[in-house]
């Protein structure tokens, strides 16, 4: 919705628009879509899309050729500047200095700026605070991994496009285990299809287990309840022992609920198994925690942000 509003009214309320999320979630695709949307409505608009490294290269070339004024005029005359992977500005002080002034000039002229990154602005190391602060002046949007139902729908649609019959339970099996991004999901399905075509076997859950054996083993190794507990404890600056304790203060109870919800989302453990891993709690406690976090994600921006950040950390 925000991207559509920017395409309809560039330089308006959402300036800059900052999109962040892990690899393969569609940030670059969305960036291009907004740029195309602006040009569709304003055919004469000067819309410039580039990777952040191109900006650096252009600036270096301008310095070498004593043409920095031309460089400034070009970048400050655009109607919309779309820069992908802004985190690559890290530790490039001269580039950051020039971009800082370009950013200010564009904002003052009500020219649209759209940036993407693999992380939240304040988490980008090696970038000056004054830039990170400006990145958050407009609207910051997290591009999150798709929900389970969406992942299943993506697999079914992809299979249909390839004239492959993919049973619903098989799509669910794959989607439940591969959660990080669409690219990984589609790559796994392509592998399953290739194996099925080569062997002539039907696509069943057992067949998928065999075809994706190494990939599934890696996923299970990466995300464990123990790993979730350590990551959540570190994120909220508490101890793992607190998560397992009987303490009920909000500073401990909320992170505990978050960790339980993440365990349900990211592992294949049952509710009783998750409860057992959290100090011997029963499955109804885990279910309540999961429902509470789901509710809070709808009501609280901070909880939604925390959940997204933790999912991204654990899935990367």
C-alpha positions as CSV (number, residue, x, y, z in Angstrom):
1,X,0.0,0.0,0.0
2,X,2.8,2.4,0.9
3,X,4.7,1.6,-2.3
4,X,1.5,2.3,-4.3
5,X,1.0,5.7,-2.6
6,X,4.6,6.6,-3.4
7,X,4.1,5.7,-7.1
8,X,0.9,7.8,-7.2
9,X,2.4,10.7,-5.3
10,X,6.2,10.8,-5.4
11,X,7.8,13.3,-3.1
12,X,4.7,13.3,-0.8
13,X,4.2,11.9,2.7
14,X,6.5,8.9,2.5
15,X,9.8,10.4,1.7
16,X,12.1,8.7,2.0
17,X,10.6,5.2,1.7
18,X,13.0,2.7,3.3
19,X,12.4,-1.0,2.6
20,X,14.4,-3.6,4.5
21,X,14.4,-7.3,4.8
22,X,16.5,-10.5,4.1
23,X,17.7,-11.7,0.8
24,X,15.2,-13.0,-1.7
25,X,12.1,-11.3,-0.3
26,X,11.5,-9.1,-3.3
27,X,12.9,-5.7,-2.2
28,X,14.5,-5.1,-5.6
29,X,11.4,-6.2,-7.4
30,X,9.3,-3.8,-5.4
31,X,11.8,-1.0,-6.0
32,X,11.5,-1.5,-9.8
33,X,7.7,-1.7,-9.5
34,X,7.5,1.7,-7.7
35,X,9.9,3.2,-10.3
36,X,7.8,1.9,-13.2
37,X,4.6,3.1,-11.4
38,X,6.0,6.6,-11.2
39,X,7.0,6.6,-14.9
40,X,3.6,5.2,-15.9
41,X,1.8,8.2,-14.2
42,X,4.5,10.7,-15.2
43,X,6.1,9.6,-18.4
44,X,8.5,12.6,-18.4
45,X,9.7,11.9,-14.9
46,X,13.5,11.4,-14.4
47,X,13.6,8.2,-12.4
48,X,17.0,6.8,-11.6
49,X,17.4,3.3,-10.2
50,X,20.8,1.9,-9.2
51,X,22.7,-0.3,-6.8
52,X,24.6,1.7,-4.1
53,X,27.9,0.6,-5.5
54,X,27.1,2.3,-8.8
55,X,26.7,5.6,-6.9
56,X,30.1,5.1,-5.3
57,X,31.7,4.2,-8.7
58,X,30.1,7.3,-10.3
59,X,31.4,9.5,-7.6
60,X,34.9,8.1,-7.8
61,X,34.9,8.6,-11.6
62,X,33.7,12.2,-11.1
63,X,36.5,12.9,-8.7
64,X,39.1,11.4,-11.0
65,X,37.8,13.5,-13.9
66,X,37.4,16.6,-11.9
67,X,33.7,16.5,-12.7
68,X,32.2,16.4,-9.2
69,X,29.9,19.4,-10.0
70,X,28.4,17.5,-13.0
71,X,27.9,14.5,-10.7
72,X,26.1,16.7,-8.1
73,X,23.9,18.3,-10.8
74,X,22.9,14.9,-12.2
75,X,21.9,13.3,-9.0
76,X,20.1,16.3,-7.6
77,X,18.0,16.9,-10.7
78,X,16.2,13.5,-10.6
79,X,12.5,13.3,-9.8
80,X,13.0,10.0,-8.0
81,X,16.2,8.3,-6.8
82,X,16.0,4.6,-6.1
83,X,19.0,3.0,-4.5
84,X,19.3,-0.7,-3.8
85,X,21.4,-2.2,-0.9
86,X,22.2,1.0,0.8
87,X,24.2,-1.0,3.4
88,X,27.1,-1.1,0.9
89,X,27.8,2.6,1.8
90,X,29.3,1.2,5.1
91,X,32.7,2.6,5.8
92,X,32.8,4.6,2.6
93,X,33.1,8.0,4.2
94,X,33.5,10.2,1.1
95,X,30.5,8.5,-0.5
96,X,28.4,8.9,2.6
97,X,29.3,12.6,2.7
98,X,28.2,13.2,-0.8
99,X,25.0,11.1,-0.4
100,X,24.2,13.1,2.7
101,X,24.1,16.3,0.7
102,X,22.3,14.7,-2.2
103,X,19.7,13.3,0.2
104,X,19.1,16.8,1.7
105,X,18.9,18.5,-1.7
106,X,16.3,16.0,-3.0
107,X,14.2,16.1,0.2
108,X,14.2,19.9,0.1
109,X,13.0,19.7,-3.5
110,X,10.3,17.2,-2.8
111,X,12.0,14.7,-5.0
112,X,11.3,11.1,-4.0
113,X,14.0,8.9,-2.4
114,X,13.5,5.1,-2.1
115,X,16.2,3.0,-0.4
116,X,16.5,-0.7,0.3
117,X,18.7,-2.6,2.8
118,X,19.1,-6.0,4.3
119,X,18.6,-4.5,7.8
120,X,16.8,-1.9,9.8
121,X,18.4,1.6,9.4
122,X,19.8,1.8,13.0
123,X,21.3,-1.7,12.6
124,X,23.5,-0.7,9.6
125,X,27.1,-0.7,10.9
126,X,29.6,1.6,9.3
127,X,27.1,4.3,8.3
128,X,27.0,7.7,9.9
129,X,24.3,8.3,12.5
130,X,23.1,11.4,10.7
131,X,22.4,9.3,7.6
132,X,20.7,6.5,9.5
133,X,18.5,9.1,11.2
134,X,17.5,10.5,7.9
135,X,16.7,7.1,6.5
136,X,13.9,6.9,9.1
137,X,12.4,10.4,8.4
138,X,9.8,9.1,6.1
139,X,8.3,5.6,6.2
140,X,10.3,2.4,7.1
141,X,8.7,-0.8,5.9
142,X,9.9,-4.4,6.8
143,X,9.6,-6.8,4.0
144,X,8.9,-10.0,5.9
145,X,9.2,-13.7,4.9
146,X,5.8,-14.9,3.6
147,X,3.4,-16.6,6.1
148,X,2.9,-20.3,5.9
149,X,-0.3,-20.1,3.9
150,X,1.3,-17.7,1.4
151,X,4.3,-20.1,1.0
152,X,2.0,-23.0,0.3
153,X,0.1,-20.8,-2.3
154,X,3.5,-19.9,-3.9
155,X,4.4,-23.5,-4.3
156,X,1.1,-24.6,-5.7
157,X,1.1,-21.7,-8.2
158,X,4.7,-22.5,-9.3
159,X,3.8,-26.2,-9.7
160,X,0.8,-25.3,-11.7
161,X,2.9,-23.1,-14.0
162,X,5.1,-26.2,-14.6
163,X,2.1,-28.5,-15.2
164,X,3.1,-30.5,-12.1
165,X,0.6,-32.0,-9.8
166,X,1.7,-31.1,-6.3
167,X,-0.4,-32.6,-3.5
168,X,-1.5,-30.1,-0.9
169,X,0.1,-32.0,2.0
170,X,3.4,-32.0,0.1
171,X,3.3,-28.3,-0.5
172,X,2.5,-27.8,3.2
173,X,5.4,-30.1,4.2
174,X,7.9,-28.0,2.1
175,X,6.5,-24.7,3.2
176,X,6.6,-25.6,6.9
177,X,10.3,-26.3,6.7
178,X,11.6,-23.7,4.3
179,X,10.7,-20.2,5.7
180,X,13.4,-17.7,4.9
181,X,12.5,-16.4,1.4
182,X,10.6,-17.1,-1.8
183,X,13.8,-17.7,-3.8
184,X,14.8,-20.6,-1.5
185,X,11.3,-22.0,-1.7
186,X,11.1,-21.9,-5.5
187,X,14.6,-23.3,-5.8
188,X,13.6,-26.3,-3.6
189,X,10.5,-26.9,-5.7
190,X,12.6,-26.8,-8.9
191,X,14.9,-29.4,-7.4
192,X,11.9,-31.6,-6.5
193,X,10.4,-31.3,-10.0
194,X,13.8,-32.1,-11.6
195,X,14.2,-35.2,-9.5
196,X,10.7,-36.3,-10.2
197,X,11.1,-35.8,-13.9
198,X,14.4,-37.7,-13.9
199,X,13.2,-40.7,-11.8
200,X,9.6,-40.8,-13.0
201,X,8.5,-41.1,-9.4
202,X,5.4,-39.4,-7.9
203,X,5.9,-36.4,-5.7
204,X,5.1,-37.5,-2.2
205,X,6.3,-36.4,1.3
206,X,8.8,-39.3,1.4
207,X,10.1,-38.4,-2.1
208,X,10.6,-34.7,-1.0
209,X,12.4,-35.8,2.2
210,X,14.8,-37.7,-0.1
211,X,15.2,-35.0,-2.7
212,X,15.7,-32.2,-0.2
213,X,17.5,-34.3,2.4
214,X,20.6,-32.0,2.8
215,X,18.6,-28.8,2.6
216,X,16.1,-30.0,5.3
217,X,18.9,-31.2,7.5
218,X,20.6,-27.9,7.3
219,X,17.3,-26.0,8.2
220,X,16.7,-28.3,11.2
221,X,20.3,-27.8,12.3
222,X,20.1,-24.0,12.0
223,X,16.9,-23.5,14.0
224,X,16.6,-25.3,17.3
225,X,14.7,-24.4,20.4
226,X,18.0,-23.9,22.2
227,X,19.2,-21.5,19.5
228,X,15.9,-19.6,19.7
229,X,16.2,-19.3,23.4
230,X,19.7,-17.9,23.2
231,X,18.8,-15.5,20.4
232,X,15.7,-14.2,22.2
233,X,17.6,-13.8,25.5
234,X,20.3,-11.9,23.8
235,X,17.9,-9.7,21.9
236,X,16.0,-8.7,25.1
237,X,19.1,-8.6,27.2
238,X,18.0,-11.2,29.7
239,X,19.4,-14.7,30.5
240,X,18.2,-18.0,29.1
241,X,17.6,-19.1,32.7
242,X,15.0,-16.3,32.9
243,X,13.1,-17.8,30.0
244,X,13.0,-21.1,31.8
245,X,12.2,-19.7,35.2
246,X,8.8,-19.2,36.9
247,X,9.2,-15.4,36.8
248,X,6.1,-13.6,35.5
249,X,7.3,-10.0,35.3
250,X,6.6,-8.5,31.8
251,X,10.3,-8.0,31.1
252,X,10.6,-11.8,31.2
253,X,7.1,-13.1,30.4
254,X,6.9,-11.3,27.0
255,X,10.3,-12.5,25.7
256,X,9.3,-16.0,26.9
257,X,6.1,-15.8,24.9
258,X,8.0,-14.5,21.9
259,X,10.5,-17.4,22.1
260,X,7.6,-20.0,22.4
261,X,5.9,-18.4,19.4
262,X,9.1,-18.5,17.4
263,X,9.7,-22.1,18.3
264,X,6.2,-23.0,17.0
265,X,6.8,-21.0,13.8
266,X,10.4,-22.1,13.1
267,X,10.6,-25.7,14.3
268,X,8.7,-28.9,13.9
269,X,8.3,-29.5,17.6
270,X,4.9,-30.1,19.1
271,X,3.4,-27.8,21.7
272,X,4.1,-30.2,24.5
273,X,7.7,-30.5,23.4
274,X,8.1,-26.7,23.3
275,X,6.5,-26.4,26.7
276,X,8.9,-29.0,28.1
277,X,11.9,-27.1,26.7
278,X,10.7,-24.0,28.6
279,X,10.9,-25.2,32.1
280,X,8.3,-28.0,31.9
281,X,5.4,-25.9,30.9
282,X,2.2,-27.5,29.5
283,X,1.0,-27.2,26.0
284,X,-1.9,-24.8,26.9
285,X,0.7,-22.3,28.1
286,X,2.5,-22.5,24.8
287,X,-0.7,-22.2,22.9
288,X,-1.7,-19.1,24.9
289,X,1.8,-17.6,24.3
290,X,1.5,-18.1,20.5
291,X,-2.0,-16.6,20.4
292,X,-0.9,-13.6,22.5
293,X,2.1,-12.8,20.3
294,X,-0.1,-13.2,17.2
295,X,-2.5,-10.7,18.7
296,X,0.2,-8.3,19.8
297,X,1.8,-8.3,16.3
298,X,-1.5,-6.9,15.0
299,X,-1.7,-4.3,17.8
300,X,1.8,-3.2,18.6
301,X,4.4,-2.0,16.0
302,X,7.2,-2.8,18.5
303,X,6.2,-6.4,18.9
304,X,5.7,-6.8,15.1
305,X,9.2,-5.3,14.6
306,X,10.7,-7.6,17.3
307,X,9.1,-10.7,15.7
308,X,10.4,-9.7,12.2
309,X,13.9,-9.0,13.5
310,X,14.1,-12.3,15.3
311,X,12.7,-14.3,12.4
312,X,15.3,-12.7,10.1
313,X,18.2,-13.3,12.5
314,X,17.2,-17.0,13.1
315,X,16.5,-17.7,9.4
316,X,19.6,-16.1,8.0
